[in-house]
């Protein structure tokens, strides 16, 4: 009888199926994803991962309005989330609950000042 060794994966990077090699895109840590799943059930909101890699690379950020102190996740002038209701640090990453969704973002997420009125006016 032969025994097989379970495959191991590196949690820090995603594997690219076409090449079989590791890409430069980091994955959220397991405890963060587990907690996000608990929140998704509790709040009945979808989990969004589309801000994780851009936040890691510095192209997405946490935007805070200087006047109102309201916060949103921002990818560009055309793409940003609804207002943030709750913000949690889990391990190295963040769970961010907005009016509509639950976002998992990289711990490298930067904070910047934004003018929310101007962002929302462009919609």
C-alpha positions in Angstrom: 0.0 0.0 0.0 1.4 3.4 -0.9 0.7 6.4 1.1 0.3 9.8 -0.5 1.5 13.0 1.0 -1.1 15.8 0.9 -0.2 18.7 -1.4 0.9 21.8 0.4 0.3 25.3 -0.8 1.9 28.6 0.1 -0.8 30.8 1.5 1.1 34.0 0.6 0.7 33.7 -3.2 -1.7 32.4 -5.7 -0.8 29.6 -8.2 -1.2 30.4 -11.8 -2.9 27.4 -13.5 -1.4 27.9 -16.9 2.2 28.0 -15.7 1.9 26.1 -12.5 4.2 28.7 -10.9 3.5 31.2 -8.2 2.3 34.7 -9.2 2.9 37.9 -7.4 -0.7 38.2 -6.2 -1.0 37.6 -2.5 -3.9 35.7 -1.0 -5.8 36.8 2.2 -4.9 34.7 5.2 -7.2 31.9 6.2 -8.4 33.4 9.5 -9.4 36.5 7.7 -11.4 34.6 5.1 -13.0 32.5 7.9 -14.1 35.7 9.8 -15.3 37.3 6.5 -17.5 34.2 5.9 -18.9 34.5 9.4 -19.7 38.2 8.8 -21.3 37.3 5.4 -23.7 34.9 7.1 -24.4 37.3 10.0 -25.0 40.4 7.8 -26.3 38.6 4.7 -23.8 40.4 2.4 -21.5 39.0 -0.3 -17.7 38.8 0.2 -15.7 40.8 -2.3 -12.0 40.2 -2.9 -11.5 42.6 -5.8 -9.7 45.2 -3.6 -7.2 42.8 -2.0 -4.5 42.7 -4.7 -4.9 46.4 -5.8 -4.5 47.4 -2.1 -1.4 45.2 -1.8 0.1 46.9 -4.9 -0.9 50.4 -3.7 -3.4 51.1 -6.5 -6.5 50.9 -4.3 -6.7 52.7 -1.0 -8.9 53.7 1.9 -10.3 57.2 1.1 -11.4 59.4 4.0 -13.3 62.6 3.4 -11.5 65.5 5.2 -14.8 67.2 6.2 -17.2 64.4 7.0 -14.7 61.7 8.0 -16.7 59.2 6.0 -14.6 56.4 4.4 -14.8 54.4 1.2 -12.5 52.0 -0.6 -11.2 53.6 -3.8 -9.7 52.0 -7.0 -10.2 55.1 -9.2 -12.5 58.1 -9.7 -15.0 55.8 -11.4 -14.7 52.8 -9.1 -15.2 53.0 -5.3 -17.4 51.3 -2.7 -20.3 52.5 -0.7 -19.6 54.0 2.7 -17.7 51.9 5.1 -19.7 50.9 8.2 -17.2 48.7 10.1 -13.4 48.1 9.7 -11.6 45.1 11.2 -7.9 44.0 11.3 -7.7 40.2 11.1 -4.1 38.9 11.1 -2.3 40.8 8.3 -5.4 41.8 6.4 -8.6 43.9 6.8 -12.3 43.1 6.7 -14.2 46.1 5.6 -18.0 46.1 5.9 -19.8 48.6 3.7 -23.5 49.3 3.1 -23.7 46.6 0.4 -20.8 44.1 0.8 -17.9 42.7 2.8 -14.5 43.4 1.4 -11.2 41.6 2.2 -8.3 43.9 1.6 -4.5 43.6 2.0 -2.9 44.7 5.2 -0.8 47.1 3.0 -4.0 49.2 2.4 -3.0 52.9 2.5 -5.2 55.7 3.8 -5.6 58.9 1.8 -7.8 62.0 1.9 -10.5 62.3 -0.7 -13.4 64.6 -1.5 -16.4 62.2 -1.4 -18.8 64.8 -2.7 -16.6 65.2 -5.8 -16.3 61.4 -6.3 -20.0 60.9 -5.9 -20.8 63.8 -8.2 -19.0 62.1 -11.1 -21.3 59.0 -10.9 
